[in-house]
Each structure stands twice: as structure tokens, then as C-alpha cells.
């Protein structure tokens, strides 16, 4: 292919005995939006790093604009017009927007003296390219994630860029910001700039990309035009497994609500929220990132208490002022950020499982009963199928899906009545996601009351019996999941 | 690179890798003992010398145990020396009052001094714990401040003079040797060390402490009462420091505001040397106890060389502390690297 922008041919790469890439070939043409997908550990990041010259391949070669390279350095890659935008954007939070934008070219020109006027012009030109408006003198650290991303894109465009690689660019963005990002990507495409978009989100892959490449365990399993792909095929290529969707049907719903919120609110977060939750029911709460859904979840668990309204558990009013009170009333909370809020990563899987119930595993003066402790651990490792050779291993050795099972085990061990889950499958691979959904549905059948807070609409539709949609701090719709679809929910969210 | 076959060397390496800090300390102690044996055998290897060491190290050994607990939660206690002196001065005044004309003490005096001393230490520790947990002051600043406060109180109470001339019975009792062999100071240290070992490895409190030190946020989301845990931790640290102070009172037969001022750095050095992670969440008492013994042996050993002035001790401690932390950086980094490679599979 003469007109190809970049070709990587038969790339092999291994690390200390692990084959990260096995005979992967890949190509991208000018103005093409290409999606690179794969589970965690499939070799996506390694491939990006090979293309951008961070790693050199063990064998295989690359072609930029028809020129063949056996090995490239990051400098070669930049000079060939390749820019990578990593998840952390590589920007300086304590400098202003202008400084962030102008620094690279100032340094590249080997200037010793700062000329503020020239820097301002460079920065103004850079953001004008994507019609992005921002205060040039603002500290970058104070900007939103989306704004930081725009700065990273503007900076990438300052060079003679032909290909921009974005590593999971939508992870921390709201729906509106994702839309905005997609518009910019389409504009870049018109100018002949190719985009390599790394994602494992199904809907994004379908929405934006023309071509796709899917890796699994370091091997290329499929590549082609997105038009030929559907969601079943996508899941199959990603995991090598076939899944049957199981939509939740509530079976044993209790008559009396176990949990009631009556006009609860928290200043500048949400207001006048009311709903009833029964045993055997799964309620979904969805909304945009700024809709107040996370604050609502935190308040129900007592992390940030409500300032008006009332919460009733089993018909009696309860003031949930801290997590201990919530736990006394058999409420558990699976947090949104598993890594910092849900788990003690460097501690053992065992301790992570028992930490919340630990007081009940000890005698009156607090001496641990080791036998009961190990029985509990064994029980939950088996019951939730946590795949580990040894529960004394650190929690960080587990994959995302298994880590989430550990968090679930921690709460289930407390024998709860109500479980609140904030983003139960964020950052979990498709296979585990399916398994976790199965676990949640089974728990509801066994009589637990579940509240799922999520912006993953297929997840909410598949697993919940009712869906509450939040917008700017209040509930705007109460839908029967069986009778609604993504479009309806979206129309209430926006 | 992974090794497939287990040669004796590889087996040793595996044992070493299972607890680097512990083995590194054991090796260092052995090397130092051999070195001393070769150069100053007769002056070091005597029962009397070991007894002297065993009666001295509990002073800072006890304080180190407290610092260790605080460091496991991700904090530190720099007020141990202040608390120790504060306790010993107050108790010296008490002993002065109890001393009768004949220079003796009533039978209840020593238990009373220990009981009251531990209470004073606990109160000082609770004060630290409240500063750290309820007022969210970084532990390093809170305890540095309270340490100065206690030292200041000591100075105000004594005008900088030593409090002495109380009955020698107290000092003589603590300086007894049980069965003519084991110093009482060592016994007190062993009791406290066993207590803390039990606390850390056999109780709910210990597990919670490690978890809190790993991530305060995750602890909050798991329903732990972080505030109470911290207050209890600093309280135990205060109690350890108070015991250290009571031993100093016996060893010097007097109390003064500036006794043991070098111990602050020394305690931090011991705890870090013992393998406690200054960021919290990791550390064993076995390592800390070995580090205490190593440090005492180093200091006594160095003292056996008349040509090395004792003024060099601070220099040596500072150097060792920095060296240990740099070494830790390298071992931590290499294990982290291997873990990352394993995760990338």
C-alpha cells in the first residue's frame, strides 16, 4: 500500500518471558479513525509503545509514509508525525495553559529568554486550531479533565502531526464532553489526520471508528471495517467466549419497602430525592457525571450526610451520619473508585475480604479467631470464584474483575440487607462484567435489595427492574426497565 | 529472571527474598559480631557487657516500639522523648515526696510510679492522637509541636535543673538482675514487645492498623473508625514512651528536661532500619527488635575503640539512616518492577 500512513508488520515483543505481542500487523491510512480494542493485558499498550518508539520490537518492522524502519526512537516517531496522548495527558498542572502549550516549541527552538508575547501568540494559535476556548492564564491543575484533554490535543497538533494516538480518551469524561471530543476527532479527520483510538467501550467503537483492530493475549484476532461488526462479535473477539444476555426479572419482591428516601437532599449536590427500595429488587440510578448521582450514593452510606429529608430503614427513620451507622442498619457500599476507595491494594486478599466484618471474628477483647477467619476467607473465595493461587497474596496481583469480587465479598460477608453499588463494573473486562452481573442478579433473587448507580446504560437496562434518571440534582424519570431503551433514558439525561 | 532449579544458593536467595529486612539485619549483626570478636574480643564478650547493654537499650527500645506503631498507620511520633522526660520528671517529684527521712520508700511507691507514669504517657498520647485525627494535623508536625510542648513544660517545672536526691531504692530496684542475670529493664522491654507483637498479629486492632496505614480512604469506605484507631495508636505510643522515661529515671537516678535528646532520631532510624514502611501499612516487630539490638551493639562496639570519639555517634546514625532508606528504595523498586512485569501478562 503506497498511500498508507503507517504500517507495522509482524511485530513480536516479549518481556521477561511473557510474549506481549505475537506477529501483530497493523496499518492505518491518512484521515482514518481506527479503534484498537482488547481486554486488559491484551497488548494494546505495548503496541502503542512500539509504534511511538518507546519500546523496540524483538522482530518485525515499521513503515512511515513508505519509509522502512527496523527500530525507531520516540524522536523518529514524533518527526514522522506521530503524537501520543496518554491517559494522564503529560501536562504540568502547576503551570498556566499558555506555558503548557508554548513550552515545547520554546524548548525546541532552544530559547533561553522567555518572551511572554510570543508565547501567548503560540498558545492562541494552538487552541484556535480546534476552536477551543479557555483562559490562557488559568492554572492547568484547576481545569476539568475534558479541558486538560483539549490542551493535550492542541499541543499535539502544534507539530506537523499526521497521526494522533489517544489512550482511552473517554474514561473520565462526561457524556457531553465525549460528544465534544468526537466532534473534534471528526474535524481532525477532515484535515487528513488519522486517529488511533484505544478503547474497550463497545458503543464508542461503533460510534466513531471506521476500522477496528482487536487484540487478545498479544495476538491479532480481528481487523476490518466497523460496519461489519456487531456487539456479539465484538464480545466474542475480545474474550473468546460467547455470552448469553440474561435480563433481570425480579422474582421475590417484598411487599414492604426495606429502604425509603423521603425528599432527601444535600446542598449544591441533589435535592428532593424520594424512592422506595424493596427486597429482591434492583433499582438503577443513572445520570450524567454532574447529575448528583455519586453524591446521592455517598450520602446513603453516610460518607457525606444529607442535610434535609429523611431516610427510613424497615419503616423507621435513621440518621445516617457516618458509615458505621449505615453498616449497623445493614447497608453496604461498593465505591466508584475501586483502587483508592474499595481496596487496600498492597494488603492481602484475605484481609481485604474480612476487614469490614472483622469485629465479629474476634472474642470480646478483640483477639482474632484465626480458624473462623480462614473459614470466612475460604468461603468467599469459593463462593465468588475469586481466581487466586493463595489468598495471602496482595490484592494488587488480581485483575480488575477479581478485585471487584473481593470488594463484593467484603460486603456480602456482613450479611447485608441493602447493597449500594456505584459503577459496579467500571474498568472490568467483559467476561468478568458478565459474571458480576450474574452474581448481582442472584443476590437479588436471594432477597437482597440492590441499588446500582451507573452511567453504563446497557448495564442498567439489563440488570435493574426500575431505573431512576437523575439530572441536575433531582430525579426526572422513574422508568420500568422492561419497557424502556437507551434512547428514552438518554432523552431524560441530557 | 526466574530460576527453575533450586540450588542451595537459590534457596538461600528465596529465604532472603521472603523477608529482606529481617535477613539483612541478621547478616549485619553477625558481621558486626565477627568483626568485634576479631578485634576487641575480651572487651566486648563478657556477661557484664551484655548486661550493661540490656539495661541501656530498653530506654530507646521502648520509645521505638511506639514510633513503630505510629509509622505503621502512616504517621510518626516525634514527641516520645518529650513524653518520656515529662513522665520521669513528674515521677521524680512524686518520689521526692514519698522519700522518708531514712532515705527509703514505702512499699506501694514503685507500683504507684509505674501506674501513674503509664497514665501520664497515655494521656499525652491521646492528646497527640486527637491533634492528628480530629484536627487533621500532619503527624510529623503535630508530634513535633507536642514534643516541644512537653519539653517546655519540663523546663518550666525544673528551671532546667536535674531532679534528684530522691530515694535510691527506686533506682536500685530497677537495676536489679533477676536470678542475678537478667536486668529488670530488659524484662520490662520484653513484656512490652510481646504485648505489641500480640496486638499486631493476634488482634483485630492490629489488622485494622495495617489497613488504615495502607489507605485511610479505603478504611473509611470499609467502615473503620479511623479517628479512634489513631487515638488508640498514639496512646499506646505514649505509654511506651512513658515506660522509657521511667527506665531513664532509674538508670540516671535523676530526671532532667534534656535527657535522651538524641533518641528521637535514633528511634526513627531503628524503625526504618527494622523494615517499617514510612508511608505506612507495612512493618514487623521482629525487624524493629533486631534493629534495636544492632544499634546498641554498634554503639557499644564503637565505644570499645578509644580512638573513635563518641562525638562521631550522631554522624554515624545520620549516615546509617540515609543509607538504609536509599537501600530500601532500590529493593522496593526492583520488586515493584518484577510485579509490574507479572501484571502485564
Interface residues (C-beta under 8 A of the other chain):
Chain A: X15 X16 X17 X18 X20 X41 X46 X301 X303 X323 X324 X326 X327 X333 X335 X340 X341 X342 X343 X344 X345 X346 X347 X351 X354 X355 X356 X358 X359 X361 X362 X366 X367 X368 X396 X397 X410
Chain B: X1 X2 X202 X203 X204 X205 X207 X208 X210 X211 X214 X215 X217 X218 X219 X220 X221 X222 X223 X224 X225 X281 X282 X338 X339 X341 X342 X343 X344 X345
